[in-house]
Amino acid sequence: MEGPRGEYGRKRRPKKQEESRRKIIDMAISEDVENGDNIEQEEMREPLMKISSAREEYDNNKSSIFMVLLSTFIAVWGSFEFGSCGGYSAPAQSSITDDLGLSVAEYSFFGSILNIGAMIGAITSGRIADFFGRKWAMRISATFCAAGWIVIYFSKDAWTLDIGRFCTGYGAGVVSFVVPVFIAEITPKNLRGGLTTLNQLMICTGVSVLYIIGTFVSWRTLALTAIIPCIILLSGLFFIPESPRWLAKVGKKKEFQAALQRLRGKDADISEEATEIQDYIETLEKLPKAKMLDLFQRRYARSVIIGVGLIFFQQFGGINGFSFYVSNLFVSAGFSSGKVGTLLWACIQVPVTVMGAVFMDKMGRRPLLLISATGTFLGTFLAGISFYLKDHGFSADWVPILALVGMLIYVGSFSFGMGPVPWVIMSEIFPINVKGTAGSMVTLMHWFGAWVTSYTFNFLMSWSSSGTMFLFAGVCAITVPFIIILVPETKGKSLEEIQASMNSQKEENAK
């Protein structure tokens, strides 16, 4: 978050430094001329000073971003834990149901109760982060997740499994809010985009790592493995500063300046940035507190439709149903074991997510979404054809191949655009005075959709495996015209420009 004067303030300082540098050089040149030095010395002096200045600036930047990078590295272990919670149920499904004798309904409830806990965690996360601070919110999240994994490890029946899963879900709901907020609040403007994408990348990494490990170890051992990122996060938080913006918000001025100095480097001049943050917080405090009902005003209608709509299509396109039960899905398609398909699914997610992050600011948001939505439609449609062939006894040899290709196309396409891009657009299209409230609404839609798809997936597959795939394919197909008609391109635009373009579009629609 930058203060309203941040952009201009940052431009003034380099100009003053340049003028001071020029004066020093001019004085030095004058002295050289008076002392009879030749012109070659004069011509060499400025390039040498530039090289020295550039090296000094590089060293300062290198030292000043170390704490930012370390803090980000520690925080994203919370994102990894978030992904671990989501990735656990797929590789553990067959072994848990065999060991504890769970029915389809009992395991579906176990898988989906994560999202119920996450919904409650998401609702309370803002208050926890604002009252206790960002670091304590991450500690609370990691503690709930670790406690949940321990309960799962010792579980001997369905209800203890559900309690453990609910605790990990609550922790995931809290951390899903606080990690991106913490990273955005500690990073300089020029690094913010790149570092915030690490949140989504580490979520995918957590899912993939649990998929891979889960193919080789028991479900109890897998639960213990998932505690490791909690331990790393809890330990690492002792070595990084609190968010300076939160400290300023709660009136802890000395701690605020100390934290900002630590993040920017001991020799950095933080006076201007500190003033910008204070001004920004004062501006926020003067704005009226937005309520959920305020979002239904006409002026926010387009932003709400776009934000909620993208998350709706993201979730009801089937992602949590597939990712929670992918191992069993491949078995249903005719594979003797779901391990190969699960491993391939895990290996595709991370590199494609990285690729999407790289292309996001090059291709733009809309092209990525359109490519992604089209790919998810193609993937689910191919999977639907494979199950249709299986149900009717046609081309038995092609059934598992089509299912595997379809699911890999789906997860690759989803990770490329429909996974990360809706969250980026959501952070850009809402006015600042309603961004927090709007973010809560969108997050609730995310977890609600995740719960519905994860809970109903096994029942839908029992009803009709091909029908389930074609149902998700239909949702993915509708996503394409939704993007074309309503979603704006926000690449390369400031938040103010985005708001101006959306307001002008509203006026044109009103006419």
ABEGO torsion letter per residue (X at the ends): XBBAAAAAAAAAAAAAAAAAAAAAAAAAAAAAAAAGBBAAAAAAAAAAAAAAAAAAAAAAAAAAAAAAAAAAAAAAAAAAAAAAAAAAAAAAAAAAAAAAGBBAAAAAAAAAAAAAAAAAAAAAAAAAAAAAEAAAAAAAAAAAAAAAAAAAAABABAAAAAAAAAAAAAAAAAAAAAAAAAAAAABBAAAAAAAAAAAAAAAAAAAAAAAAAAAABBAAAAAAAAAAAAAAAAAAAAABBBBAAAAAAAGBAAAAAAAAAAAAEAABBAAAAAAAAAAAAAAAAABBBBBAAAAABAAAAAAAAAAAAAAAAAAAAGAAAAAAAAAAAAAAAGBABAAAAAAAAAAAAAAAAAAAAAAAAAAEAAAAAAAAAAAAAAAAAAAAAAAAAAAAGBGAAAAAAAAAAAAAAAAAAAAAAAAAAAAAAAAAABBAAAAAAAAAAAAAAAAAAAAAAAAAAAAAAAABAAAAAAAAAAAAAAAAAAAAAABBBABGBBAAAAAAAAAAAAAAAAX
